[in-house]
Amino acid sequence: MIQKIINIAIKSLVMLVMAVVITACGQTVNESANPFVTVENGHFVKDGKPYYYVGTNFWYGAILGSEGQGGDRERLAKELDLLKSQGIDNLRILVGSDGERGVKTKVEPTLQIAPGVYNDTILAGLDYLLQEMGKRDMVAVLYLNNSWEWSGGYGFYLEQAGAGKQPRPDDVGYPAFMNAMAQYATNEKAHELFYDYVRFIIGRTNQYTGKAYKDDPAIMSWQIGNEPRAFSKEALPAFEKWIAEAAKLIRELDPNHLVSIGSEGAWGCEGDFDCWGRITADENIGYANIHLWPYNWGWAKADSLIENLPRAKTNTKEYIDRHLDICAKIKKPLVMEEFGYPRDGFQFALGTPTQGRDGFYEYVFSLVADNAESGGYFAGCNFWGWGGLARPQHEQWQVGDDYTGDPAQEAQGLNSVFANDSTTLQVIRSQVDRMSRLTK
């Protein structure tokens, strides 16, 4: 009888231990099987492994996925396959353009025609894009707003909030445009219209996969905007408040995905590194972004791009290092999600040389990889931008032309990486191979 009691006790104990082990293992499996990109101890994790990447800007992806104007699903499939074959699996994409059509230097077709009025073909295009990216184990960073004119953004929301017709840089120049856009930081009606849009997009369910966007691992991050700025020092406090509100809303709507800002860094904060540090440190922001444009920022000149490359490199390293110092304090990974360098001689046409660009890309990539390999916070980069199989017809984009990496306000081909830019692709491939070793 005593032996029987002992046997029962032992059996019960074994079953209890097994249950504990199974539960623990189940938790481990579930944790490692998290399908979303996350941040742990200041570093990205994907599929239970460290995630370091080389990505690109593919702003027109949702338009290509459409069956309406501008749609080309055959090209989309070819572009995604080509990118994947190069080891590029992270694409930064515009959710959609805003406002009226037929406006020179603005992306067409638009998604948000008026507040709450949407172009269903573009929504379907975004659905289709995410489905195709999911099939290829690629992830998207989706930006929801834009401080610049080429997709509506700030100017659209100001007009709809009753601030009157907003100027465009091609009419009045960029100083006057930026002065007008400084209104956005304090215009709460414009913010509310934007928040309505955010609620609509993040609340969407993909018509092809049946997945709610918030449950789709093909999305890495929701991004508040493309290069959101205050556009004046006086507007910085209001700008910081808006960024915090937008981040909180996105996080509440979707607790699964990372939230990012889309910032250029201090350059987008009126030169204020402390401002950038504060908005990036916000508890709802998952990781840090910076952009880098040597030509746009006056570090390299159109007639001496190769000669100016050493200065561009020096300024680039200084700019990156100051932001990395902040990331080390707030313990968040850094992604340089936009950087570009014009083709040699400031040319645009396919096949023109890219010696300066290749040199700049190679240098930027080395800074990313060197820091990542030493355990730093530099985790990835998205070059600007992917032109792929496009064949530009005009220097100024026109309706019916192929979409390139250069939006409608820029010379077509200037900053695009095309499928036949073999030397640039070799530089990119080398960086992909180096970064991929960090994920093992």
Helices and strands as residue ranges (DSSP letters): H 2-32, E 38-40, E 43-46, E 49-50, E 53-57, H 61-64, H 73-85, E 90-94, E 112-114, E 117-118, H 120-135, E 139-143, G 149-151, H 153-160, H 169-172, H 174-181, G 184-186, H 188-202, G 213-215, E 219-223, H 236-253, E 258-260, G 266-269, H 273-281, E 288-292, H 309-330, E 334-339, G 344-346, H 355-373, E 378-383, E 386-388, E 417-418, H 422-436, G 437-439
